[in-house]
Amino acid sequence: MDVGLKAVLLLNLGTPSQPDTAHVRRYLRSFLNDPRVVDLPAIVRWPLVNGLIIPLRVKQSTENYKKIWRKEGSPLLVNTANFAKKLAAKLGDDYHVEFAMRYGSPSIKTAMVNIMAKQPESLHILPLFPQYAEATTGSALAQCYLALAKQKNMPSLKTINHFYAEPAFIEAYAKQIAKHIKNKKIDKLMFSYHGLPERQANTCCYREQCFMTSQLLAESLGLTEKDYVVSFQSRIGRARWIQPDSHLLLPQLIRENVKHLAVVCPSFVADCLETLEEVNIRMREQWQANGGSDFTFVPCLNDEDTWVEGLARNHLTPTQSLQAVCQKYHR
């Protein structure tokens, strides 16, 4: 064991390694067959996912990935790798930083092998999902625990399962928003979060955490309640999902005479398919087709220096209890 060496494992959701049908199908199979993602009995989940959902989605998902793909690779992979590199440089030689994807490469198993080869004194696991959900943070942490269970020399372990109200996160995102709406006429700011089926959201206070993040960002930006709206995107399937739906909300905003809209996605810290294609391309087109004027997309934090420095300085130790947030924002 390397006395004094601290390891940090950053976790993100995942991405296909190439924007083609075969790789996208493989990624969707891994992702959607996770019982924490599609939380139905296996006898129902398997034929639904593999016989219906994936065959219907794989072609369109492949085309969507092609729209945002960079020459360096998947935006999510590139953004997460750049962030990890900057964080490692900021933390210094006393830290070893790895990143992994819950689905796809680099895998959690590979990252854990690399970390344990260093024999660190401690391991800090940080899923890069500000608000807790079983399908994201819960699934990623479960895989880490499985990998760690096989280790003989166990480092001291610290995990963070949410940071939706952490000062370093709020400060960094508020600065990111302010930078991109500066000197622009904005009628309304939309906080668009990844949606969840209601049955999943109700067990973890996910919706309340999203509203808490929005309120803290609004306060940091000096916004009043009439200046912003909270909504949820990326719905799939026919189950009832938490509301309001971002795409369905756009026509309503047009009817309310909102012409200049800015959209930010604070359930993501790295730009990916859901932000770059669904919001910056598809939602922008929908907004303009419905008669909207300006559409300002606020990028995620990615490897912004304020975010890197805030995380390195504060290690994102939770400061507010989930129970307190649920009691205040349950509605």
C-alpha positions in Angstrom: 0.0 0.0 0.0 1.3 3.4 -1.0 1.0 5.4 2.2 -0.4 8.8 1.5 -1.5 8.1 -2.1 -5.2 9.0 -2.6 -7.1 7.6 -5.6 -10.1 9.3 -7.2 -12.5 7.4 -9.5 -14.8 9.6 -11.6 -17.8 7.8 -13.1 -20.0 8.8 -16.0 -22.8 7.0 -17.8 -21.4 5.7 -21.0 -21.2 6.0 -24.8 -20.8 3.8 -27.8 -17.2 3.7 -29.0 -18.2 4.4 -32.6 -21.3 6.1 -34.2 -22.4 3.1 -36.2 -25.2 0.6 -35.8 -23.2 -2.2 -34.4 -21.6 -0.2 -31.6 -24.7 1.8 -30.8 -26.8 -1.5 -30.6 -24.1 -3.0 -28.2 -24.2 0.1 -26.0 -28.0 0.2 -25.9 -28.1 -3.5 -25.0 -25.7 -2.9 -22.1 -27.5 0.2 -20.9 -31.2 -0.8 -21.3 -30.8 -4.3 -20.0 -29.7 -3.0 -16.6 -32.5 -3.7 -14.1 -31.7 -0.4 -12.4 -32.5 1.5 -15.6 -35.5 -0.4 -16.8 -36.8 -1.6 -13.5 -39.2 -4.2 -14.6 -39.2 -8.0 -13.9 -36.7 -9.8 -16.1 -39.4 -11.8 -17.8 -41.0 -8.5 -19.0 -37.8 -6.4 -19.4 -35.9 -8.7 -21.7 -38.4 -9.1 -24.5 -39.5 -5.4 -24.2 -35.9 -4.0 -24.4 -34.4 -6.5 -26.9 -37.5 -7.2 -29.0 -39.0 -3.7 -29.2 -37.1 -0.8 -27.7 -33.7 -1.4 -29.2 -34.8 -2.4 -32.7 -37.0 0.8 -32.8 -34.3 3.1 -31.4 -31.0 1.9 -32.8 -31.2 3.5 -36.2 -32.3 6.9 -35.0 -29.8 6.8 -32.1 -27.0 6.1 -34.5 -28.0 9.0 -36.7 -28.1 11.3 -33.6 -24.6 10.2 -32.5 -23.3 10.9 -36.0 -24.6 14.5 -35.7 -22.5 15.3 -32.6 -19.4 13.0 -33.0 -16.0 14.7 -32.9 -12.9 13.6 -34.7 -11.4 12.8 -31.3 -14.4 10.6 -30.5 -17.6 10.7 -28.4 -18.1 14.1 -26.8 -19.0 12.5 -23.4 -15.8 10.5 -23.5 -13.6 13.4 -24.6 -15.2 15.9 -22.1 -14.8 13.4 -19.2 -11.3 12.5 -20.1 -10.3 16.2 -20.3 -11.9 16.9 -17.0 -10.1 14.0 -15.3 -6.7 15.1 -16.8 -7.2 18.7 -15.5 -8.3 17.4 -12.1 -5.3 15.2 -11.8 -3.0 18.1 -12.6 -4.8 20.3 -10.0 -4.7 17.7 -7.3 -1.0 16.9 -7.8 1.3 13.9 -7.2 -0.5 12.8 -4.0 -3.5 11.7 -6.1 -4.1 9.1 -8.8 -7.2 10.0 -10.9 -9.0 7.5 -13.1 -12.3 7.8 -14.9 -14.7 5.1 -16.1 -18.0 4.6 -17.8 -20.8 2.6 -16.3 -21.6 1.3 -19.8 -18.8 1.0 -22.4 -15.2 1.9 -22.2 -13.2 2.6 -20.2 -15.0 0.1 -17.9 -15.3 0.3 -14.1 -13.5 -3.0 -13.9 -10.5 -1.8 -15.9 -10.3 1.5 -13.9 -10.5 -0.4 -10.6 -7.7 -2.7 -11.7 -5.5 0.3 -12.5 -6.3 2.0 -9.2 -5.6 -1.1 -7.1 -2.3 -1.7 -8.9 -1.2 1.6 -7.2 -2.3 0.3 -3.8 -3.7 3.6 -2.6 -4.3 4.4 1.0 -7.8 5.8 0.2 -10.3 5.7 -2.7 -12.7 8.5 -3.4 -15.5 7.5 -5.8 -17.4 10.3 -7.5 -20.3 9.5 -9.9 -20.6 12.6 -12.0 -24.4 12.9 -11.6 -25.4 15.9 -9.4 -28.8 14.6 -8.5 -29.2 11.0 -7.2 -31.0 8.4 -9.2 -30.9 4.6 -9.0 -30.4 4.4 -12.8 -27.3 6.5 -12.8 -25.5 6.9 -9.4 -27.0 3.8 -7.9 -26.1 1.6 -10.8 -22.5 3.0 -11.1 -21.8 2.6 -7.4 -23.2 -0.9 -7.4 -20.6 -1.9 -10.1 -17.8 -0.3 -8.1 -18.8 -2.3 -5.0 -18.8 -5.5 -7.0 -15.3 -4.8 -8.3 -14.0 -3.8 -4.9 -15.4 -7.0 -3.3 -12.8 -9.0 -5.1 -9.9 -7.0 -3.6 -7.8 -8.3 -0.7 -6.2 -5.0 0.4 -9.1 -2.6 0.7 -8.4 1.1 0.8 -10.4 3.4 3.0 -13.5 4.3 0.9 -15.4 7.5 0.4 -18.3 7.9 -2.0 -20.4 10.9 -3.0 -23.9 10.0 -4.2 -25.1 13.5 -4.9 -23.8 17.1 -5.1 -26.9 19.0 -6.4 -26.5 21.7 -3.7 -22.8 21.8 -3.3 -21.3 25.4 -3.3 -18.5 24.4 -5.8 -21.0 22.9 -8.2 -23.5 25.8 -7.9 -20.8 28.4 -8.2 -19.2 26.8 -11.3 -22.6 26.4 -13.1 -23.8 29.9 -12.2 -20.6 31.3 -13.8 -21.0 29.1 -16.8 -24.6 30.4 -17.3 -23.7 34.0 -16.7 -20.9 33.8 -19.3 -23.1 32.5 -22.0 -26.1 34.8 -21.5 -24.1 37.9 -20.9 -25.2 40.9 -23.0 -28.1 38.8 -24.4 -31.8 39.5 -24.2 -33.2 36.5 -22.3 -37.0 36.3 -21.7 -36.8 33.0 -19.8 -34.1 30.6 -18.6 -35.1 26.9 -18.9 -33.4 24.4 -16.5 -33.9 21.2 -18.4 -33.0 18.0 -16.5 -32.9 14.4 -17.6 -36.3 12.9 -16.8 -37.2 9.7 -14.9 -40.2 7.5 -14.7 -42.3 8.7 -11.7 -42.0 5.3 -10.0 -38.2 5.8 -9.9 -38.2 9.5 -9.1 -40.6 9.1 -6.1 -38.2 6.7 -4.3 -35.1 9.1 -4.3 -36.4 12.7 -4.3 -34.8 13.2 -7.7 -37.4 15.9 -8.7 -36.9 17.8 -5.4 -33.1 17.8 -5.9 -33.6 19.2 -9.4 -35.8 22.0 -8.1 -33.2 22.7 -5.3 -30.4 23.0 -7.9 -32.5 25.4 -9.9 -33.4 27.6 -7.0 -29.8 27.8 -5.9 -28.6 28.7 -9.4 -31.4 31.2 -9.8 -30.4 32.9 -6.5 -26.8 33.0 -7.6 -27.8 34.7 -10.9 -30.2 37.1 -9.2 -33.3 35.6 -11.0 -36.8 35.7 -9.7 -39.3 32.9 -10.1 -40.8 34.4 -13.2 -37.4 34.5 -14.9 -36.9 30.7 -15.1 -38.7 27.4 -15.5 -37.8 23.8 -14.5 -38.5 20.9 -16.9 -37.5 17.4 -17.8 -36.3 15.9 -21.1 -35.2 12.5 -22.7 -38.4 10.6 -22.1 -38.7 7.1 -23.6 -41.4 4.6 -23.5 -45.1 4.9 -22.4 -44.6 5.0 -18.6 -45.6 8.2 -16.8 -42.5 10.4 -16.4 -42.0 13.4 -14.1 -43.4 16.6 -15.5 -43.3 19.1 -17.1 -41.8 17.8 -20.3 -39.2 20.2 -21.8 -40.4 19.6 -25.4 -44.1 20.0 -24.5 -43.3 23.2 -22.6 -41.8 25.0 -25.6 -45.2 25.8 -27.3 -46.6 27.0 -24.0 -43.7 29.5 -23.6 -44.3 30.8 -27.1 -47.9 31.4 -26.2 -46.7 33.3 -23.2 -44.8 35.6 -25.5 -41.4 34.2 -24.6 -39.2 34.9 -27.7 -35.6 34.7 -26.3 -34.9 31.4 -24.5 -31.8 30.1 -22.9 -31.5 26.4 -22.0 -29.1 24.8 -19.5 -29.0 21.2 -18.4 -27.7 20.9 -14.8 -28.2 17.2 -14.4 -25.2 16.8 -16.7 -21.6 18.0 -16.0 -20.3 16.9 -19.4 -21.9 17.6 -22.8 -23.3 14.4 -24.4 -26.0 13.2 -26.7 -28.8 14.5 -24.5 -27.4 18.1 -24.5 -25.7 18.4 -27.9 -28.3 16.6 -30.0 -31.5 16.7 -28.1 -31.2 20.3 -26.8 -28.8 22.2 -29.0 -30.1 20.7 -32.3 -33.5 19.2 -31.9 -34.9 21.5 -29.2 -33.5 24.5 -31.0 -35.2 23.5 -34.3 -38.5 22.9 -32.4 -38.2 26.4 -30.8 -37.6 28.1 -34.1 -40.3 26.1 -35.9 -42.9 27.2 -33.3 -42.0 30.9 -33.8 -39.4 31.4 -31.1 -36.6 33.9 -31.9 -33.3 33.5 -30.1 -32.2 30.1 -28.6 -29.2 30.2 -26.4 -27.7 26.8 -25.4 -25.5 26.9 -22.3 -22.8 24.2 -22.5 -22.2 21.9 -19.5 -19.3 22.5 -17.2 -17.0 20.0 -19.1 -13.5 20.9 -18.0 -14.1 24.5 -17.0 -11.4 25.7 -14.7 -13.9 26.9 -12.0 -15.4 23.4 -11.9 -12.0 21.7 -11.7 -10.7 24.0 -9.0 -13.9 23.9 -7.0 -13.9 20.1 -6.9 -10.3 19.9 -6.1 -10.7 22.4 -3.3 -13.9 21.1 -1.7 -14.0 17.4 -2.7 -17.8 17.9 -2.9 -18.6 16.7 0.6 -22.4 16.9 1.0 -23.5 19.8 3.2 -27.3 19.4 3.2 -29.3 16.4 4.1 -31.5 14.8 1.5 -34.3 14.5 4.1 -34.3 18.3 4.7 -34.5 18.9 0.9 -37.4 16.4 0.5 -39.3 18.0 3.3 -38.9 21.5 1.8 -39.5 20.7 -1.8 -41.9 17.8 -1.8 -44.9 18.7 -3.9 
